[in-house]
Amino acid sequence: MELSERKKQILKVVVEDYIHTAEPVGSKAIAAQMGGSVSSATVRNELAELVEQGYLEQPHTSAGRIPSPKGYRLYVNELMEQQKLTLAETEKINQALQIKLEELDRVISQAGRAASSLVSYPTYVAAASRKNVTVRRFELLPVDDHSCIVVVMTNDNRVRSQLLHIQLQVDVDQMPVLVNLLNSHFVDIAADEMNLRLMNVTEQLPPAVFLLLNQTLSYAADCVEEAGHREVITAGAKELLKLPEFRDADKAHELMSFLADSKENLPMPDEGPMKILIGPENVNAALKDTSVVVASYDIGDDMRGLIGVVGPTRMDYAAVAARLTGFAEGLTRLFGKQELPPKEETET
């Protein structure tokens, strides 16, 4: 049943008051915020009907009301006013993203920390998995006669390195030759093709060099396989401890453990630039008392990443949505190698 405009106005007041106070909202406070146009008695009657219809809840008999997930959903869909970022918020996002695009992991990790600092809730950032990951470049750095560091850069800007122990001694002078061989014959191809080409050079190389080549390509294949999986980085879990909803240590610990150990199960919606999931709309039981706001950004090469916020159901959806959109747009510009927008001039 469609709610009357007055009920919607009362629901909006309850949601926004509860977002800022985390305390049940009473009829007198609502009547005052509505400018005295409605009496407290009328507000009480409307509140009772909103509870009956499932939009509000009453924690205690004599207490005020708080929004239910259904009430939050109506608020987000119809009543929430779109917010614009302040000049200070825009500047903070731009500064956070003024980083050199060298390594994907570092970029999304810094973006997650900056977003968490701005919204004061835990965040997560994910780079979408890429089906056609290949090695862009190899490097070999000698350490001693029986070890070297192999460095692998993949075509999604990930850099991995590992110390390899060499069973047979490789002449240091042969390292540049091997690096040249790797970068001329084993880049921009699938792992299966690497193995085929390795077999073709078996008889052309000294045993020690072939052994190191084999170890290097085996590590590269592992890197390519790992890069094909979606990586999720979380930040700001400690922000939960500042919220009244998580004063219960067990409740806070449960969600913080989920963010640390099960982050791959965080919502990863495939559709739309933004998705808001409220309370039980989250499939995972660990998130049933929280809301998740997720925005997508474009990495390029048909890759799409996600940046999300996890917080209480009374989070300030309008503010979080605006700030998250700002970060998503900034990341899209960053990966597109475009300039961040210039700082706006303030009016004098």
PyMOL commands that set and color helices and strands:
alter all, ss='L'
color gray80, all
select helices_A, chain A and resi 5-21+27-33+40-52+69-79+87-96+104-119+172-185+191-200+202-204+207-227+237-242+244-246+249-261+263-265+279-281+285-287+317-335
alter helices_A, ss='H'
color red, helices_A
select strands_A, chain A and resi 56-57+66-67+123-127+135-144+147-154+159-165+231-235+274-278+290-300+303-312
alter strands_A, ss='S'
color yellow, strands_A
deselect
rebuild
show_as cartoon
